[in-house]
């Protein structure tokens, strides 16, 4: 590894500093020099050097004081002025589910046109035995494509008729080729499925398109063949590494549809082997609709809050607590929960509050959030929740009164970049006035609600945190249109804090990570460009050149690449 390449000047600094400082100082395992290190301490200090020992930060400060930590066994990394940030933490990413299929799926997250996507499919078909599925299970949006649309059945047939092909777009559309339709038994005058429909052309012929709501797509994906365990393990390992490449060192996984107890096996295997390269905090979504409280009781009987260690820890329940309270993801549609769903949420929330268990809950709309808060405020009169850090996630149109109610309950807010991809549609449906405050991030910060940032990847959006950071700062959609106004947008320091300290707060970790301060865990990323000064439109192009978790290098690229 090309990490001990100190120049003569640095060698002199280190030698002089070593001779003039106390011999009682401990040698560091690793020292970074000559950088622009954004500590995100309370003063937003920038320093040149940082020292690490036993997975924790020993020192931050100027280069000329770093030598006291350098011994014969210390690795010294010369940063050459590069920017260092605390490791990013995605507060809402379905990484456990994504990892299970990451090694077997075709990925379109960075594809710019359908033709490029088709070439990816052809490459997969060339190495996949005939009859086996080729799957794109999400992580892309039609707005990123030059053609601004999803593929067609005939286009997928042109890629391959020997392989069933499944292309999922968020939670509103699946496109199949002819072999895929046959494999799923969709033909002729088949009746429409619950929560959706098989689309037909003017001649009443099936088009290969299946539209509908979230439950349908969970069910459809569940019919696809599952990778063998070794491939699930490979995919989980690879996905964690891919997140490292983008500067992520921690995730909060909110469960989600189709995540069952056996879904955690690969994750636990890596944890037991000491191979995790992300600090994983996970929450559980119970899957049995109508029996959620029963399942919550079963899970919580043997998964207590905080179970695990600094690399893997159980963090409560979410993002669906009661399926009848889930308001979906469509823009502009009303949501009114049934009395039974509200009663069920009250019983579940009361149970979790009594046992001091955390939760995240999905609410796209302010109207939905108000119904949820009515229930949480009632629970709070019986069993206080203000110390439990419950959170609403999404909340694209939360009102100021709603945010104040959340603050009073000690709740956090998880914000993701869906409107980067769907902002133009949001603007069309909701109008300029509403879109200019979607989401109302500045209002949230001013009310004192802690905000954790994320992506909601990988089915509904790409997992790149720098796309999300660009969107947070600029308010622009993928088309370049300004959707959220400057009055509701954070500055770069605030956005970065949302992706570090804000996300760490969600899981009671802000005293251990999220900033680069002495005594905290050594999780950080050395960036390819300066996040604080690069042009707005280039924030999304940043990657990590060197990612460190627990004081260990987990990802490296030129000029820090492994030899």
NULUMVO-849186 format. One record per residue (C-alpha): residue number from 1; residue in three letters; x, y, z. Coordinates in pm, whole numbers, always signed. Layout:
BEGIN
NUM ALA X Y Z
...
// end
This chain:
BEGIN
1 UNK +0 +0 +0
2 UNK +142 +338 -101
3 UNK +67 +509 +224
4 UNK +410 +574 +372
5 UNK +532 +817 +110
6 UNK +627 +1114 +324
7 UNK +827 +1390 +159
8 UNK +1155 +1524 +300
9 UNK +967 +1821 +443
10 UNK +725 +1602 +633
11 UNK +1008 +1378 +749
12 UNK +1181 +1683 +899
13 UNK +858 +1795 +1067
14 UNK +811 +1451 +1215
15 UNK +1172 +1420 +1329
16 UNK +1179 +1761 +1497
17 UNK +840 +1708 +1657
18 UNK +940 +1364 +1782
19 UNK +1256 +1501 +1948
20 UNK +1074 +1792 +2114
21 UNK +767 +1617 +2251
22 UNK +717 +1394 +2550
23 UNK +839 +1037 +2527
24 UNK +529 +936 +2720
25 UNK +304 +984 +2417
26 UNK +161 +663 +2269
27 UNK +255 +562 +1917
28 UNK -36 +575 +1676
29 UNK -130 +293 +1444
30 UNK -204 +543 +1167
31 UNK -134 +912 +1111
32 UNK -284 +1129 +836
33 UNK -86 +1440 +739
34 UNK -122 +1739 +512
35 UNK -496 +1730 +465
36 UNK -805 +1944 +493
37 UNK -978 +1751 +767
38 UNK -1337 +1858 +837
39 UNK -1382 +1754 +1199
40 UNK -1747 +1865 +1231
41 UNK -1681 +1949 +1595
42 UNK -1896 +2222 +1749
43 UNK -1680 +2490 +1586
44 UNK -1658 +2317 +1245
45 UNK -1279 +2312 +1288
46 UNK -1051 +2222 +1000
47 UNK -716 +2061 +1082
48 UNK -425 +1916 +885
49 UNK -346 +1598 +1076
50 UNK -514 +1315 +1261
51 UNK -379 +1019 +1458
52 UNK -551 +685 +1526
53 UNK -482 +407 +1774
54 UNK -688 +96 +1851
55 UNK -971 +215 +1632
56 UNK -1011 +556 +1800
57 UNK -891 +907 +1730
58 UNK -595 +1011 +1945
59 UNK -519 +1352 +1802
60 UNK -644 +1618 +1561
61 UNK -446 +1931 +1488
62 UNK -165 +2086 +1285
63 UNK +100 +1882 +1107
64 UNK +381 +2012 +1327
65 UNK +219 +1855 +1635
66 UNK +151 +1516 +1480
67 UNK +501 +1376 +1513
68 UNK +462 +1286 +1879
69 UNK +228 +1007 +1772
70 UNK +462 +856 +1513
71 UNK +667 +549 +1605
72 UNK +842 +272 +1420
73 UNK +519 +84 +1361
74 UNK +308 +384 +1260
75 UNK +169 +405 +909
76 UNK +188 +761 +782
77 UNK -43 +873 +502
78 UNK +38 +1194 +318
79 UNK -291 +1346 +201
80 UNK -145 +1614 -30
81 UNK -418 +1859 +66
82 UNK -711 +1625 +12
83 UNK -1035 +1670 +206
84 UNK -1123 +1426 +483
85 UNK -1473 +1394 +627
86 UNK -1626 +1180 +900
87 UNK -1756 +857 +752
88 UNK -2102 +908 +604
89 UNK -2399 +731 +765
90 UNK -2712 +657 +564
91 UNK -3000 +679 +811
92 UNK -3246 +497 +585
93 UNK -3112 +242 +336
94 UNK -3239 -109 +265
95 UNK -2887 -248 +249
96 UNK -2954 -589 +402
97 UNK -3214 -670 +137
98 UNK -2998 -521 -139
99 UNK -2696 -726 -40
100 UNK -2878 -1056 -77
101 UNK -2918 -1007 -453
102 UNK -2635 -762 -528
103 UNK -2414 -1032 -681
104 UNK -2691 -1171 -902
105 UNK -2865 -856 -1026
106 UNK -2784 -621 -1311
107 UNK -2736 -268 -1179
108 UNK -2865 +40 -1359
109 UNK -2790 +299 -1090
110 UNK -2540 +488 -1310
111 UNK -2682 +406 -1655
112 UNK -2751 +715 -1867
113 UNK -2964 +564 -2146
114 UNK -3177 +261 -2218
115 UNK -2931 +152 -2486
116 UNK -2656 +145 -2225
117 UNK -2890 -50 -1998
118 UNK -2967 -301 -2273
119 UNK -2595 -356 -2326
120 UNK -2562 -438 -1955
121 UNK -2844 -689 -1992
122 UNK -2677 -848 -2297
123 UNK -2351 -882 -2107
124 UNK -2538 -1058 -1829
125 UNK -2720 -1283 -2078
126 UNK -2389 -1388 -2235
127 UNK -2273 -1543 -1905
128 UNK -2610 -1659 -1768
129 UNK -2737 -2008 -1856
130 UNK -3053 -2006 -2074
131 UNK -3369 -2017 -1868
132 UNK -3223 -1828 -1571
133 UNK -3357 -1484 -1479
134 UNK -3189 -1153 -1557
135 UNK -3305 -902 -1298
136 UNK -3286 -526 -1245
137 UNK -3468 -492 -915
138 UNK -3451 -115 -875
139 UNK -3191 +151 -801
140 UNK -3270 +352 -1114
141 UNK -3535 +599 -1231
142 UNK -3661 +680 -1579
143 UNK -3562 +1044 -1529
144 UNK -3193 +945 -1542
145 UNK -3238 +792 -1887
146 UNK -3185 +991 -2204
147 UNK -3515 +850 -2329
148 UNK -3700 +950 -2009
149 UNK -3893 +623 -2001
150 UNK -3885 +258 -1903
151 UNK -3804 -18 -2156
152 UNK -4068 -205 -2356
153 UNK -4141 -575 -2394
154 UNK -4013 -577 -2753
155 UNK -3689 -409 -2651
156 UNK -3634 -667 -2379
157 UNK -3716 -950 -2622
158 UNK -3449 -807 -2852
159 UNK -3199 -848 -2568
160 UNK -3288 -1213 -2507
161 UNK -3570 -1459 -2560
162 UNK -3372 -1734 -2385
163 UNK -3380 -1562 -2045
164 UNK -3677 -1429 -1848
165 UNK -3608 -1059 -1781
166 UNK -3751 -856 -1491
167 UNK -3702 -477 -1475
168 UNK -3846 -299 -1170
169 UNK -3888 +79 -1157
170 UNK -3927 +198 -799
171 UNK -4253 +62 -655
172 UNK -4480 +159 -942
173 UNK -4379 -46 -1247
174 UNK -4231 -378 -1358
175 UNK -4152 -459 -1722
176 UNK -4109 -822 -1834
177 UNK -3999 -977 -2160
178 UNK -4201 -1260 -2317
179 UNK -4000 -1527 -2136
180 UNK -4055 -1344 -1808
181 UNK -4431 -1330 -1862
182 UNK -4436 -1700 -1940
183 UNK -4228 -1784 -1632
184 UNK -4472 -1594 -1410
185 UNK -4777 -1742 -1579
186 UNK -4905 -1413 -1721
187 UNK -5085 -1469 -2050
188 UNK -5411 -1428 -2243
189 UNK -5706 -1303 -2043
190 UNK -5536 -1329 -1704
191 UNK -5715 -1127 -1437
192 UNK -5542 -824 -1289
193 UNK -5355 -887 -963
194 UNK -5456 -727 -632
195 UNK -5315 -374 -595
196 UNK -5227 -347 -964
197 UNK -5290 -435 -1324
198 UNK -5136 -605 -1625
199 UNK -5130 -329 -1883
200 UNK -5263 -393 -2235
201 UNK -5234 -216 -2569
202 UNK -5516 -97 -2797
203 UNK -5560 -453 -2925
204 UNK -5599 -581 -2569
205 UNK -5262 -757 -2588
206 UNK -5041 -772 -2279
207 UNK -4756 -522 -2298
208 UNK -4528 -677 -2036
209 UNK -4588 -378 -1809
210 UNK -4726 -433 -1460
211 UNK -4829 -121 -1269
212 UNK -4962 -90 -918
213 UNK -4880 -28 -555
214 UNK -4602 -134 -321
215 UNK -4756 -464 -193
216 UNK -4781 -594 -549
217 UNK -4412 -540 -621
218 UNK -4304 -699 -295
219 UNK -4512 -1001 -398
220 UNK -4377 -1004 -755
221 UNK -4015 -986 -648
222 UNK -4084 -1259 -396
223 UNK -4169 -1494 -684
224 UNK -3823 -1462 -836
225 UNK -3565 -1731 -760
226 UNK -3346 -1659 -456
227 UNK -2967 -1668 -493
228 UNK -2795 -1952 -308
229 UNK -2652 -1859 +31
230 UNK -2293 -1828 -92
231 UNK -2408 -1577 -352
232 UNK -2606 -1389 -87
233 UNK -2289 -1376 +121
234 UNK -2084 -1257 -176
235 UNK -2344 -993 -261
236 UNK -2366 -862 +95
237 UNK -1989 -833 +117
238 UNK -1971 -661 -222
239 UNK -2251 -416 -144
240 UNK -2088 -309 +183
241 UNK -1763 -251 -7
242 UNK -1945 -54 -275
243 UNK -2086 +173 -6
244 UNK -1733 +215 +132
245 UNK -1625 +334 -214
246 UNK -1873 +617 -174
247 UNK -1750 +721 +171
248 UNK -2011 +538 +376
249 UNK -1900 +380 +701
250 UNK -2238 +322 +863
251 UNK -2600 +244 +780
252 UNK -2936 +227 +952
253 UNK -3139 -42 +778
254 UNK -3516 -4 +827
255 UNK -3618 -356 +725
256 UNK -3888 -315 +464
257 UNK -4113 -547 +270
258 UNK -3987 -896 +208
259 UNK -3724 -894 +484
260 UNK -3770 -1202 +702
261 UNK -3560 -1355 +982
262 UNK -3365 -1567 +731
263 UNK -3276 -1247 +541
264 UNK -3023 -1159 +812
265 UNK -2819 -1478 +783
266 UNK -2555 -1343 +542
267 UNK -2515 -1025 +747
268 UNK -2464 -1220 +1067
269 UNK -2216 -1452 +897
270 UNK -1997 -1157 +796
271 UNK -2029 -1010 +1145
272 UNK -1924 -1334 +1311
273 UNK -1624 -1357 +1078
274 UNK -1519 -999 +1152
275 UNK -1571 -902 +787
276 UNK -1822 -619 +817
277 UNK -1693 -294 +665
278 UNK -1999 -91 +764
279 UNK -2132 -24 +1112
280 UNK -2478 -171 +1075
281 UNK -2775 -64 +1284
282 UNK -3087 -253 +1184
283 UNK -3456 -231 +1254
284 UNK -3718 -497 +1195
285 UNK -4028 -469 +979
286 UNK -4280 -736 +1069
287 UNK -4427 -893 +756
288 UNK -4752 -1053 +874
289 UNK -5026 -802 +793
290 UNK -5292 -805 +1061
291 UNK -5063 -977 +1311
292 UNK -4801 -706 +1352
293 UNK -4827 -676 +1730
294 UNK -4791 -1052 +1772
295 UNK -4476 -1049 +1561
296 UNK -4334 -743 +1734
297 UNK -4371 -921 +2067
298 UNK -4193 -1228 +1932
299 UNK -3902 -1025 +1793
300 UNK -3864 -808 +2102
301 UNK -3860 -1108 +2333
302 UNK -3510 -1198 +2215
303 UNK -3385 -881 +2045
304 UNK -3341 -617 +2312
305 UNK -3238 -261 +2229
306 UNK -2863 -237 +2189
307 UNK -2813 -608 +2132
308 UNK -2489 -655 +1939
309 UNK -2161 -465 +1936
310 UNK -2018 -148 +1774
311 UNK -2024 -312 +1429
312 UNK -2374 -465 +1436
313 UNK -2660 -365 +1662
314 UNK -3038 -409 +1682
315 UNK -3204 -66 +1687
316 UNK -3575 -130 +1715
317 UNK -3862 -154 +1468
318 UNK -3949 +16 +1141
319 UNK -4013 +149 +891
320 UNK -4354 -17 +884
321 UNK -4504 -75 +1227
322 UNK -4863 -139 +1115
323 UNK -4914 -199 +744
324 UNK -5251 -26 +751
325 UNK -5073 +296 +851
326 UNK -4831 +283 +556
327 UNK -4922 +569 +319
328 UNK -4731 +442 +14
329 UNK -4517 +654 -214
330 UNK -4751 +816 -465
331 UNK -4743 +1194 -490
332 UNK -5058 +1391 -412
333 UNK -5291 +1104 -323
334 UNK -5490 +1131 +2
335 UNK -5436 +889 +288
336 UNK -5684 +822 +564
337 UNK -5608 +530 +787
338 UNK -5889 +312 +916
339 UNK -5987 +320 +1282
340 UNK -5857 -34 +1316
341 UNK -5516 +61 +1175
342 UNK -5495 +352 +1418
343 UNK -5592 +131 +1710
344 UNK -5334 -125 +1606
345 UNK -5062 +140 +1585
346 UNK -5157 +266 +1929
347 UNK -5125 -83 +2077
348 UNK -4792 -148 +1903
349 UNK -4646 +193 +1992
350 UNK -4762 +158 +2351
351 UNK -4595 -184 +2373
352 UNK -4267 -50 +2235
353 UNK -4275 +262 +2453
354 UNK -4330 +58 +2769
355 UNK -4023 -148 +2679
356 UNK -3819 +157 +2571
357 UNK -3765 +36 +2215
358 UNK -3692 +274 +1928
359 UNK -3880 +292 +1599
360 UNK -3886 +461 +1260
361 UNK -4218 +503 +1083
362 UNK -4291 +574 +717
363 UNK -4496 +885 +637
364 UNK -4461 +1051 +297
365 UNK -4730 +1309 +367
366 UNK -4793 +1564 +637
367 UNK -5152 +1441 +661
368 UNK -5025 +1093 +743
369 UNK -4769 +1224 +993
370 UNK -5042 +1417 +1179
371 UNK -5243 +1097 +1224
372 UNK -4935 +918 +1354
373 UNK -4846 +1198 +1594
374 UNK -5197 +1195 +1739
375 UNK -5130 +836 +1842
376 UNK -4775 +894 +1964
377 UNK -4885 +1189 +2179
378 UNK -5147 +967 +2338
379 UNK -4886 +697 +2408
380 UNK -4650 +958 +2552
381 UNK -4901 +1040 +2829
382 UNK -4877 +679 +2947
383 UNK -4518 +584 +2873
384 UNK -4283 +873 +2787
385 UNK -4116 +841 +2448
386 UNK -3914 +1165 +2447
387 UNK -3590 +977 +2522
388 UNK -3644 +696 +2271
389 UNK -3559 +888 +1952
390 UNK -3852 +768 +1749
391 UNK -3845 +909 +1397
392 UNK -4064 +986 +1100
393 UNK -3898 +907 +768
394 UNK -3966 +1076 +431
395 UNK -4215 +1352 +523
396 UNK -4178 +1554 +206
397 UNK -4439 +1816 +297
398 UNK -4421 +1828 +676
399 UNK -4568 +2149 +814
400 UNK -4405 +2367 +1077
401 UNK -4666 +2267 +1341
402 UNK -4595 +1901 +1264
403 UNK -4223 +1955 +1308
404 UNK -4283 +2131 +1640
405 UNK -4493 +1836 +1755
406 UNK -4211 +1601 +1661
407 UNK -3963 +1815 +1853
408 UNK -4184 +1805 +2162
409 UNK -4180 +1424 +2145
410 UNK -3802 +1410 +2106
411 UNK -3845 +1263 +1759
412 UNK -3603 +1273 +1466
413 UNK -3668 +1310 +1093
414 UNK -3514 +1092 +823
415 UNK -3485 +1276 +488
416 UNK -3402 +1102 +159
417 UNK -3343 +1231 -193
418 UNK -3649 +1089 -372
419 UNK -3734 +1436 -500
420 UNK -3401 +1458 -678
421 UNK -3539 +1192 -910
422 UNK -3910 +1275 -890
423 UNK -3896 +1648 -824
424 UNK -4026 +1752 -1165
425 UNK -4329 +1528 -1121
426 UNK -4378 +1665 -768
427 UNK -4367 +2021 -905
428 UNK -4624 +1935 -1171
429 UNK -4864 +1775 -924
430 UNK -4818 +1993 -616
431 UNK -4739 +2330 -772
432 UNK -4454 +2576 -726
433 UNK -4553 +2696 -379
434 UNK -4562 +2349 -225
435 UNK -4259 +2222 -415
436 UNK -4043 +2515 -298
437 UNK -4064 +2377 +57
438 UNK -4024 +2007 -19
439 UNK -3889 +1893 +213
440 UNK -3883 +2191 +454
441 UNK -3531 +2124 +578
442 UNK -3450 +2475 +701
443 UNK -3773 +2484 +901
444 UNK -3686 +2146 +1049
445 UNK -3340 +2263 +1155
446 UNK -3479 +2580 +1308
447 UNK -3736 +2389 +1513
448 UNK -3453 +2179 +1654
449 UNK -3561 +1847 +1507
450 UNK -3257 +1627 +1447
451 UNK -3238 +1532 +1079
452 UNK -3063 +1223 +949
453 UNK -2996 +1201 +576
454 UNK -3011 +901 +344
455 UNK -3125 +755 +13
456 UNK -3394 +490 +73
457 UNK -3194 +272 -166
458 UNK -3181 +38 -341
459 UNK -3525 -34 -492
460 UNK -3653 +326 -510
461 UNK -3330 +519 -571
462 UNK -2955 +485 -625
463 UNK -2746 +454 -310
464 UNK -2490 +729 -385
465 UNK -2476 +963 -82
466 UNK -2314 +1241 -283
467 UNK -2618 +1262 -510
468 UNK -2822 +1309 -195
469 UNK -2581 +1570 -59
470 UNK -2596 +1765 -387
471 UNK -2975 +1754 -378
472 UNK -2983 +1867 -15
473 UNK -2766 +2169 -90
474 UNK -2909 +2277 -425
475 UNK -3274 +2170 -413
476 UNK -3242 +2075 -781
477 UNK -3397 +1772 -948
478 UNK -3212 +1542 -1185
479 UNK -3321 +1770 -1474
480 UNK -3147 +2067 -1314
481 UNK -3476 +2231 -1222
482 UNK -3479 +2409 -887
483 UNK -3755 +2241 -689
484 UNK -3683 +2328 -325
485 UNK -3606 +2695 -272
486 UNK -3293 +2833 -108
487 UNK -3498 +2937 +197
488 UNK -3556 +2572 +286
489 UNK -3215 +2431 +183
490 UNK -2922 +2364 +417
491 UNK -2570 +2485 +355
492 UNK -2291 +2234 +290
493 UNK -2182 +2207 +652
494 UNK -2540 +2148 +766
495 UNK -2603 +1888 +496
496 UNK -2285 +1702 +589
497 UNK -2385 +1706 +955
498 UNK -2719 +1554 +860
499 UNK -2530 +1269 +689
500 UNK -2298 +1214 +987
501 UNK -2396 +1340 +1331
502 UNK -2766 +1354 +1249
503 UNK -2773 +995 +1132
504 UNK -2559 +886 +1429
505 UNK -2809 +1050 +1666
506 UNK -3084 +826 +1530
507 UNK -2915 +526 +1692
508 UNK -2774 +694 +2006
509 UNK -2424 +696 +1852
510 UNK -2347 +1067 +1821
511 UNK -2101 +1054 +2113
512 UNK -1906 +778 +1938
513 UNK -1910 +873 +1569
514 UNK -2027 +1135 +1323
515 UNK -1741 +1379 +1387
516 UNK -1363 +1349 +1397
517 UNK -1279 +1428 +1758
518 UNK -1041 +1279 +2010
519 UNK -1186 +968 +2171
520 UNK -1436 +899 +1895
521 UNK -1433 +600 +1663
522 UNK -1196 +635 +1368
523 UNK -1442 +621 +1077
524 UNK -1355 +858 +793
525 UNK -1323 +906 +417
526 UNK -1058 +1082 +207
527 UNK -1240 +1241 -86
528 UNK -1160 +1271 -455
529 UNK -1255 +1639 -448
530 UNK -1317 +1909 -190
531 UNK -1679 +1878 -84
532 UNK -1680 +2230 +60
533 UNK -1559 +2411 -254
534 UNK -1638 +2195 -558
535 UNK -1906 +2332 -791
536 UNK -2260 +2243 -686
537 UNK -2318 +2022 -989
538 UNK -1998 +1826 -916
539 UNK -2080 +1721 -560
540 UNK -2250 +1409 -697
541 UNK -1927 +1309 -875
542 UNK -1725 +1280 -553
543 UNK -1609 +936 -441
544 UNK -1382 +817 -165
545 UNK -1017 +746 -236
546 UNK -958 +598 +108
547 UNK -1221 +480 +356
548 UNK -1135 +385 +713
549 UNK -1364 +207 +958
550 UNK -1257 +138 +1316
551 UNK -909 +260 +1228
552 UNK -871 +4 +949
553 UNK -855 +70 +577
554 UNK -1158 -94 +416
555 UNK -1137 +68 +73
556 UNK -856 +233 -120
557 UNK -806 +373 -469
558 UNK -527 +559 -647
559 UNK -308 +710 -503
560 UNK -372 +505 -189
561 UNK -445 +177 -365
562 UNK -322 -156 -244
563 UNK -22 -281 -443
// end
